[in-house]
Amino acid sequence: MRKICLLFILNFFSVLSAQKPDLKSSIDSLLTNFQRHNAFSGNILLQKNGETIYKGEFNKFAEGSDQYRIGSITKVFTAIITFQLIEEGKLSLDSRLSKYFPSIKNAEMITIGNMLNHTSGIYNYLEWEDYYDQKSKNYTRDDMLKLLQQGKPDFKPGKESSYSNSNYLLLGYIIEDITGRSYEENIKARILDKIGMRRTYCEKDQTQYSKRTKSYKFDGENWSKESDTHPSFTFATGNIVSTTEDLSKLMHELFKGTLISENSLEQMKKTNPQVALGYGLFRTPFYNKTGYGHTGRIDEFHSGIAYFPEDNFSIVILANGTNIKLNDMVVGIVSKYYQKKYKNPDFTAYSSETAPSTEIYKGIYKAKLAGLITVGTFQITQAGKNHLFIAMYNHEKQGKESRKALLKRTGENEFYSFENGAELKFLLNEKGKVIGIKLTQGKQSINCKKV
């Protein structure tokens, strides 16, 4: 659910055109290795022509349910219903947000189309600094609208593209207002019952949590159960629970024309070439193949779906615990299928007798641009052996929970975050005291001072 900083985690898989005799055992071996090294817990499904060519169940926890929260894949459902309403003449891509929510900043310039393809500029309410600490509360529509309006627009409508959950939150409310029915009722009547998705539902409150699996966070040694975001907070951006089979069926039926017209589907697929964001779908290219799908993240649930129309092939991944990027797993699956060389990731953390205790790195750090302008403050805390946690920090919010990212030790004073691909090198003075960090992500580096 959080703001997407990578293009799409499933950009690296290809179309499986035929099942090789050893496909199951080969992929099973790969995924067993991931699970054994605490890198993955979840389910995977590959289908061609609606038939299963590989299914892997690797949920390492004891609940025994194959139903997962799917996070932002919920947006595909919301987009489908929006296009159904357009086909019914009750809405159009050019309809203005001001007709429904005039108090939203720039509402008179924002269209339904802008919201569907994230060109509205509306502040992403999941950037709220208190989100993690307040996520378990029950929120009304008024609560959410107040939260959404507290942020400034990122840009003028239609001028840029930036992923914002606020777009689909509002689309969900608009769907309810136009139809006079709840979002849940619309999902059931317009999609689930129509194509037979019998194990998918909109989660409403905490009484339903026991129906699905839970999500878990890894600290480098142990797993702990992650707290749940209340579904009223995610609503039409991420309140759906589903299975790999149901999500695969959704994509196959969507592209068969069961849910919306061919013209509407072409519009959903119409993506911005710079960021691959479409009107409810992401573009997922691989060599000369083009697929369409979406990813999701809520709490420690990670999910991804994609469909390649040319080959009538789909892949679905639902995870309730990870210590690796999902696309890294998919690269391995594709390599096994094509019998290509594939080197398993190194899951071991660096360890040596001379490496300092992780305790010396604990503290508050300020990231400064050009050494002058503070662009962020974060906190480093200890995690499992040879691991640390990093989290954003606000001195006015001391004592409140915040989302933590795991850092794995890769050298004497070096650590790595798999969540965002960041490398951290702790800087020590001649007395061995930590004075700062050099943080590198891609080609960009920034110096951070310990305070």
ZADRENNU-565725 format. One record per residue (C-alpha): residue in three letters; x, y, z. Coordinates in pm, whole numbers, plus 50000, padded with zeros to 5 digits. Example, Ala and Ser with C-alpha at 12.3 -4.5 7.8 and 13.67 -1.06 7.14 Angstrom:
2
{ALA, {51230, 49550, 50780}}
{SER, {51367, 49894, 50714}}
REM end
This chain:
451
{MET, {50000, 50000, 50000}}
{ARG, {50282, 50241, 50054}}
{LYS, {50408, 50472, 49778}}
{ILE, {50572, 50278, 49502}}
{CYS, {50935, 50372, 49436}}
{LEU, {51017, 50093, 49194}}
{LEU, {50854, 50044, 48855}}
{PHE, {50688, 49710, 48926}}
{ILE, {50839, 49416, 49110}}
{LEU, {50729, 49165, 48848}}
{ASN, {50905, 49320, 48548}}
{PHE, {51146, 49028, 48532}}
{PHE, {50930, 48729, 48452}}
{SER, {50847, 48580, 48116}}
{VAL, {50567, 48375, 47970}}
{LEU, {50580, 48003, 48037}}
{SER, {50465, 47851, 47710}}
{ALA, {50482, 47487, 47812}}
{GLN, {50544, 47289, 48126}}
{LYS, {50873, 47105, 48141}}
{PRO, {50869, 46763, 48306}}
{ASP, {51085, 46875, 48598}}
{LEU, {50930, 47220, 48640}}
{LYS, {50755, 47144, 48967}}
{SER, {51048, 46979, 49141}}
{SER, {51288, 47247, 49016}}
{ILE, {51076, 47541, 49136}}
{ASP, {50985, 47357, 49458}}
{SER, {51355, 47320, 49533}}
{LEU, {51416, 47690, 49472}}
{LEU, {51127, 47806, 49689}}
{THR, {51212, 47558, 49965}}
{ASN, {51555, 47719, 49977}}
{PHE, {51398, 48065, 50007}}
{GLN, {51170, 47945, 50285}}
{ARG, {51449, 47764, 50471}}
{HIS, {51648, 48087, 50481}}
{ASN, {51351, 48291, 50609}}
{ALA, {51321, 48476, 50279}}
{PHE, {50964, 48388, 50186}}
{SER, {50635, 48265, 50321}}
{GLY, {50335, 48247, 50090}}
{ASN, {50172, 48093, 49782}}
{ILE, {50254, 48105, 49411}}
{LEU, {50039, 48010, 49112}}
{LEU, {50120, 47994, 48740}}
{GLN, {49838, 47933, 48492}}
{LYS, {49813, 47910, 48113}}
{ASN, {49478, 47907, 47936}}
{GLY, {49318, 47898, 48279}}
{GLU, {49491, 47571, 48370}}
{THR, {49747, 47540, 48650}}
{ILE, {50101, 47464, 48539}}
{TYR, {50261, 47527, 48879}}
{LYS, {50127, 47578, 49231}}
{GLY, {50347, 47626, 49535}}
{GLU, {50220, 47652, 49894}}
{PHE, {50497, 47776, 50120}}
{ASN, {50315, 47948, 50407}}
{LYS, {50549, 47869, 50694}}
{PHE, {50308, 47978, 50965}}
{ALA, {50040, 47772, 51132}}
{GLU, {49708, 47936, 51045}}
{GLY, {49646, 47700, 50755}}
{SER, {49456, 47954, 50543}}
{ASP, {49532, 48025, 50176}}
{GLN, {49350, 48360, 50191}}
{TYR, {49572, 48669, 50206}}
{ARG, {49525, 49043, 50218}}
{ILE, {49616, 49164, 49869}}
{GLY, {49682, 49533, 49939}}
{SER, {49682, 49755, 49633}}
{ILE, {49572, 49481, 49396}}
{THR, {49233, 49595, 49531}}
{LYS, {49275, 49893, 49296}}
{VAL, {49224, 49664, 48995}}
{PHE, {48877, 49581, 49131}}
{THR, {48802, 49949, 49191}}
{ALA, {48912, 50041, 48838}}
{ILE, {48696, 49766, 48685}}
{ILE, {48383, 49895, 48860}}
{THR, {48469, 50253, 48761}}
{PHE, {48480, 50148, 48394}}
{GLN, {48155, 49955, 48435}}
{LEU, {47990, 50277, 48555}}
{ILE, {48138, 50463, 48258}}
{GLU, {47989, 50204, 48022}}
{GLU, {47654, 50250, 48198}}
{GLY, {47668, 50624, 48133}}
{LYS, {47682, 50711, 48501}}
{LEU, {48037, 50847, 48488}}
{SER, {48304, 50944, 48236}}
{LEU, {48681, 50976, 48232}}
{ASP, {48630, 51352, 48204}}
{SER, {48393, 51379, 48502}}
{ARG, {48530, 51627, 48754}}
{LEU, {48607, 51540, 49115}}
{SER, {48442, 51867, 49217}}
{LYS, {48102, 51713, 49136}}
{TYR, {48150, 51467, 49421}}
{PHE, {48411, 51613, 49656}}
{PRO, {48448, 51987, 49588}}
{SER, {48651, 52044, 49906}}
{ILE, {48949, 51847, 49774}}
{LYS, {49227, 52079, 49659}}
{ASN, {49220, 52129, 49279}}
{ALA, {48897, 51923, 49259}}
{GLU, {48761, 52140, 48976}}
{MET, {49062, 52042, 48759}}
{ILE, {49090, 51675, 48858}}
{THR, {48912, 51420, 48638}}
{ILE, {48820, 51056, 48700}}
{GLY, {49086, 50972, 48442}}
{ASN, {49347, 51162, 48644}}
{MET, {49258, 50958, 48949}}
{LEU, {49264, 50625, 48769}}
{ASN, {49615, 50679, 48628}}
{HIS, {49762, 50872, 48922}}
{THR, {49802, 51206, 48746}}
{SER, {49577, 51397, 48988}}
{GLY, {49852, 51526, 49216}}
{ILE, {49637, 51451, 49523}}
{TYR, {49837, 51406, 49842}}
{ASN, {49892, 51038, 49922}}
{TYR, {49729, 50990, 50262}}
{LEU, {49950, 50688, 50337}}
{GLU, {50237, 50933, 50369}}
{TRP, {50075, 51044, 50696}}
{GLU, {50353, 51032, 50955}}
{ASP, {50126, 50878, 51220}}
{TYR, {50000, 50602, 50992}}
{TYR, {50185, 50311, 51150}}
{ASP, {50097, 50410, 51505}}
{GLN, {49731, 50477, 51420}}
{LYS, {49665, 50209, 51158}}
{SER, {49458, 49974, 51376}}
{LYS, {49184, 50230, 51448}}
{ASN, {48840, 50228, 51283}}
{TYR, {48796, 50528, 51049}}
{THR, {48480, 50689, 50916}}
{ARG, {48452, 50849, 50573}}
{ASP, {48475, 51193, 50736}}
{ASP, {48791, 51087, 50920}}
{MET, {48953, 50980, 50595}}
{LEU, {48852, 51292, 50403}}
{LYS, {48998, 51513, 50677}}
{LEU, {49320, 51312, 50668}}
{LEU, {49339, 51332, 50290}}
{GLN, {49289, 51709, 50288}}
{GLN, {49566, 51782, 50537}}
{GLY, {49838, 51734, 50277}}
{LYS, {49942, 51962, 49993}}
{PRO, {49900, 51851, 49628}}
{ASP, {50217, 51708, 49475}}
{PHE, {50165, 51885, 49141}}
{LYS, {49897, 52036, 48920}}
{PRO, {49652, 51781, 48779}}
{GLY, {49765, 51617, 48456}}
{LYS, {50117, 51765, 48467}}
{GLU, {50300, 51470, 48625}}
{SER, {50238, 51119, 48753}}
{SER, {50279, 51002, 49112}}
{TYR, {50122, 50698, 49279}}
{SER, {49867, 50807, 49537}}
{ASN, {49632, 50582, 49733}}
{SER, {49403, 50883, 49780}}
{ASN, {49289, 50851, 49417}}
{TYR, {49133, 50511, 49471}}
{LEU, {49001, 50591, 49816}}
{LEU, {48793, 50865, 49654}}
{LEU, {48692, 50643, 49362}}
{GLY, {48554, 50394, 49613}}
{TYR, {48341, 50664, 49776}}
{ILE, {48222, 50784, 49434}}
{ILE, {48119, 50427, 49343}}
{GLU, {47908, 50413, 49660}}
{ASP, {47746, 50752, 49596}}
{ILE, {47659, 50677, 49232}}
{THR, {47519, 50328, 49293}}
{GLY, {47361, 50383, 49635}}
{ARG, {47524, 50058, 49745}}
{SER, {47830, 49988, 49959}}
{TYR, {48167, 49925, 49800}}
{GLU, {48150, 49569, 49932}}
{GLU, {47810, 49509, 49768}}
{ASN, {47939, 49644, 49437}}
{ILE, {48246, 49419, 49449}}
{LYS, {48033, 49114, 49518}}
{ALA, {47762, 49177, 49258}}
{ARG, {47972, 49326, 48980}}
{ILE, {48282, 49104, 49000}}
{LEU, {48287, 48817, 49251}}
{ASP, {47946, 48662, 49177}}
{LYS, {47976, 48737, 48808}}
{ILE, {48289, 48527, 48751}}
{GLY, {48273, 48289, 49047}}
{MET, {48542, 48430, 49279}}
{ARG, {48405, 48241, 49578}}
{ARG, {48696, 48286, 49816}}
{THR, {48741, 48660, 49781}}
{TYR, {48578, 48925, 50001}}
{CYS, {48609, 49281, 50127}}
{GLU, {48733, 49282, 50483}}
{LYS, {48526, 49510, 50707}}
{ASP, {48658, 49486, 51063}}
{GLN, {48873, 49292, 51309}}
{THR, {48611, 49019, 51359}}
{GLN, {48712, 48885, 51016}}
{TYR, {49088, 48870, 51072}}
{SER, {49076, 48505, 51180}}
{LYS, {48938, 48398, 50840}}
{ARG, {49270, 48467, 50666}}
{THR, {49637, 48422, 50732}}
{LYS, {49835, 48679, 50933}}
{SER, {50148, 48865, 50822}}
{TYR, {50486, 48845, 50989}}
{LYS, {50801, 49056, 51010}}
{PHE, {51153, 48912, 51025}}
{ASP, {51419, 49071, 51249}}
{GLY, {51718, 48876, 51121}}
{GLU, {51664, 48586, 51360}}
{ASN, {51296, 48551, 51444}}
{TRP, {50952, 48621, 51300}}
{SER, {50693, 48825, 51487}}
{LYS, {50327, 48878, 51405}}
{GLU, {50260, 49216, 51244}}
{SER, {49967, 49427, 51364}}
{ASP, {49677, 49472, 51123}}
{THR, {49578, 49791, 50945}}
{HIS, {49204, 49840, 50990}}
{PRO, {49026, 49786, 50655}}
{SER, {48836, 50114, 50697}}
{PHE, {49169, 50288, 50653}}
{THR, {49251, 50118, 50323}}
{PHE, {48894, 50078, 50189}}
{ALA, {48889, 50074, 49805}}
{THR, {49270, 50098, 49793}}
{GLY, {49338, 49776, 49980}}
{ASN, {49064, 49605, 50184}}
{ILE, {49023, 49287, 49976}}
{VAL, {49124, 48935, 50083}}
{SER, {49174, 48669, 49814}}
{THR, {49360, 48359, 49694}}
{THR, {49602, 48290, 49410}}
{GLU, {49335, 48096, 49218}}
{ASP, {49074, 48371, 49246}}
{LEU, {49316, 48643, 49139}}
{SER, {49430, 48440, 48841}}
{LYS, {49065, 48398, 48744}}
{LEU, {49014, 48774, 48774}}
{MET, {49288, 48846, 48522}}
{HIS, {49182, 48577, 48275}}
{GLU, {48817, 48690, 48284}}
{LEU, {48910, 49058, 48264}}
{PHE, {49106, 48999, 47945}}
{LYS, {48834, 48770, 47803}}
{GLY, {48592, 49063, 47817}}
{THR, {48365, 48916, 48085}}
{LEU, {48383, 49220, 48314}}
{ILE, {48427, 49523, 48086}}
{SER, {48425, 49598, 47715}}
{GLU, {48729, 49574, 47490}}
{ASN, {48742, 49954, 47464}}
{SER, {48743, 49989, 47843}}
{LEU, {49014, 49725, 47876}}
{GLU, {49228, 49908, 47622}}
{GLN, {49190, 50222, 47832}}
{MET, {49288, 50035, 48151}}
{LYS, {49603, 49916, 47970}}
{LYS, {49690, 50264, 47840}}
{THR, {50007, 50341, 48033}}
{ASN, {50240, 50633, 48072}}
{PRO, {50562, 50512, 47904}}
{GLN, {50782, 50683, 48163}}
{VAL, {50632, 50520, 48472}}
{ALA, {50422, 50230, 48330}}
{LEU, {50116, 50339, 48531}}
{GLY, {49788, 50280, 48354}}
{TYR, {49421, 50329, 48437}}
{GLY, {49413, 50053, 48699}}
{LEU, {49689, 49831, 48558}}
{PHE, {50068, 49849, 48537}}
{ARG, {50260, 49751, 48226}}
{THR, {50499, 49459, 48289}}
{PRO, {50730, 49412, 47990}}
{PHE, {50978, 49130, 47944}}
{TYR, {51184, 49129, 47623}}
{ASN, {50926, 49136, 47340}}
{LYS, {50640, 49032, 47568}}
{THR, {50406, 49279, 47737}}
{GLY, {50203, 49191, 48041}}
{TYR, {49967, 49387, 48265}}
{GLY, {49906, 49361, 48637}}
{HIS, {49948, 49522, 48977}}
{THR, {50139, 49484, 49302}}
{GLY, {50029, 49525, 49662}}
{ARG, {50166, 49583, 50010}}
{ILE, {49977, 49610, 50337}}
{ASP, {50141, 49545, 50673}}
{GLU, {50382, 49258, 50591}}
{PHE, {50164, 49117, 50313}}
{HIS, {50325, 49151, 49968}}
{SER, {50144, 49055, 49648}}
{GLY, {50176, 49065, 49272}}
{ILE, {49964, 48964, 48972}}
{ALA, {50032, 48983, 48601}}
{TYR, {49876, 48858, 48280}}
{PHE, {50035, 48822, 47937}}
{PRO, {49752, 48842, 47678}}
{GLU, {49957, 48707, 47388}}
{ASP, {50011, 48377, 47568}}
{ASN, {49704, 48373, 47794}}
{PHE, {49942, 48329, 48086}}
{SER, {49910, 48457, 48443}}
{ILE, {50125, 48454, 48754}}
{VAL, {50016, 48536, 49109}}
{ILE, {50230, 48567, 49421}}
{LEU, {50083, 48621, 49768}}
{ALA, {50326, 48652, 50061}}
{ASN, {50268, 48698, 50432}}
{GLY, {50635, 48735, 50517}}
{THR, {50943, 48819, 50310}}
{ASN, {51310, 48891, 50350}}
{ILE, {51376, 48930, 49979}}
{LYS, {51220, 49120, 49689}}
{LEU, {50948, 48919, 49518}}
{ASN, {51102, 48989, 49176}}
{ASP, {51422, 48816, 49291}}
{MET, {51216, 48503, 49351}}
{VAL, {51053, 48533, 49009}}
{VAL, {51391, 48564, 48837}}
{GLY, {51479, 48230, 48993}}
{ILE, {51152, 48070, 48883}}
{VAL, {51198, 48186, 48523}}
{SER, {51562, 48074, 48520}}
{LYS, {51458, 47727, 48634}}
{TYR, {51191, 47708, 48367}}
{TYR, {51430, 47803, 48087}}
{GLN, {51710, 47591, 48235}}
{LYS, {51934, 47894, 48266}}
{LYS, {52212, 47930, 48517}}
{TYR, {52088, 48086, 48837}}
{LYS, {52287, 48165, 49148}}
{ASN, {52089, 48148, 49470}}
{PRO, {52099, 48470, 49675}}
{ASP, {52341, 48481, 49966}}
{PHE, {52116, 48487, 50271}}
{THR, {52395, 48491, 50529}}
{ALA, {52478, 48810, 50716}}
{TYR, {52842, 48915, 50741}}
{SER, {53013, 48807, 51060}}
{SER, {53370, 48836, 51186}}
{GLU, {53554, 48849, 51517}}
{THR, {53660, 49208, 51453}}
{ALA, {53315, 49342, 51354}}
{PRO, {53181, 49586, 51617}}
{SER, {52869, 49506, 51815}}
{THR, {52555, 49637, 51646}}
{GLU, {52482, 49828, 51968}}
{ILE, {52728, 50102, 51872}}
{TYR, {52515, 50202, 51571}}
{LYS, {52199, 50277, 51769}}
{GLY, {52087, 50637, 51763}}
{ILE, {51929, 50925, 51573}}
{TYR, {52073, 51039, 51240}}
{LYS, {52001, 51342, 51024}}
{ALA, {52038, 51317, 50647}}
{LYS, {52175, 51643, 50507}}
{LEU, {52182, 51751, 50145}}
{ALA, {52519, 51904, 50056}}
{GLY, {52593, 51882, 50428}}
{LEU, {52362, 52176, 50498}}
{ILE, {51991, 52105, 50447}}
{THR, {51826, 51837, 50661}}
{VAL, {51609, 51622, 50435}}
{GLY, {51516, 51353, 50685}}
{THR, {51574, 51219, 51033}}
{PHE, {51575, 50850, 51113}}
{GLN, {51646, 50614, 51398}}
{ILE, {51866, 50304, 51402}}
{THR, {51780, 50030, 51653}}
{GLN, {51907, 49677, 51710}}
{ALA, {51738, 49376, 51551}}
{GLY, {51842, 49010, 51532}}
{LYS, {52206, 48905, 51525}}
{ASN, {52406, 49113, 51275}}
{HIS, {52094, 49306, 51175}}
{LEU, {51954, 49652, 51247}}
{PHE, {51623, 49830, 51199}}
{ILE, {51586, 50172, 51040}}
{ALA, {51277, 50391, 51082}}
{MET, {51180, 50753, 51024}}
{TYR, {51202, 50963, 51339}}
{ASN, {51019, 51266, 51472}}
{HIS, {51116, 51393, 51817}}
{GLU, {50762, 51520, 51871}}
{LYS, {50628, 51167, 51816}}
{GLN, {50857, 50986, 52060}}
{GLY, {50708, 50666, 52196}}
{LYS, {50490, 50608, 51890}}
{GLU, {50535, 50312, 51659}}
{SER, {50672, 50358, 51308}}
{ARG, {50737, 50123, 51018}}
{LYS, {51080, 49963, 51038}}
{ALA, {51295, 49831, 50755}}
{LEU, {51546, 49554, 50818}}
{LEU, {51917, 49611, 50756}}
{LYS, {52146, 49311, 50702}}
{ARG, {52516, 49334, 50780}}
{THR, {52737, 49305, 50472}}
{GLY, {53074, 49422, 50613}}
{GLU, {53254, 49545, 50924}}
{ASN, {53043, 49863, 50929}}
{GLU, {52823, 49810, 50621}}
{PHE, {52455, 49718, 50607}}
{TYR, {52197, 49668, 50332}}
{SER, {51819, 49719, 50307}}
{PHE, {51644, 49478, 50069}}
{GLU, {51325, 49685, 50082}}
{ASN, {51470, 49985, 49901}}
{GLY, {51810, 49868, 49783}}
{ALA, {51993, 50114, 50010}}
{GLU, {52350, 50061, 50129}}
{LEU, {52457, 50213, 50462}}
{LYS, {52820, 50258, 50561}}
{PHE, {52860, 50373, 50922}}
{LEU, {53140, 50624, 50969}}
{LEU, {53363, 50598, 51276}}
{ASN, {53622, 50839, 51416}}
{GLU, {53971, 50740, 51523}}
{LYS, {53837, 50636, 51866}}
{GLY, {53587, 50393, 51712}}
{LYS, {53284, 50610, 51787}}
{VAL, {53008, 50623, 51526}}
{ILE, {52970, 50977, 51392}}
{GLY, {52755, 50929, 51084}}
{ILE, {52645, 50724, 50784}}
{LYS, {52706, 50737, 50412}}
{LEU, {52374, 50625, 50261}}
{THR, {52378, 50514, 49897}}
{GLN, {52080, 50420, 49683}}
{GLY, {52156, 50353, 49319}}
{LYS, {52382, 50631, 49194}}
{GLN, {52283, 50876, 49467}}
{SER, {52458, 50916, 49801}}
{ILE, {52388, 51137, 50099}}
{ASN, {52576, 51193, 50423}}
{CYS, {52396, 51150, 50755}}
{LYS, {52519, 51288, 51086}}
{LYS, {52461, 51115, 51417}}
{VAL, {52300, 51350, 51670}}
REM end
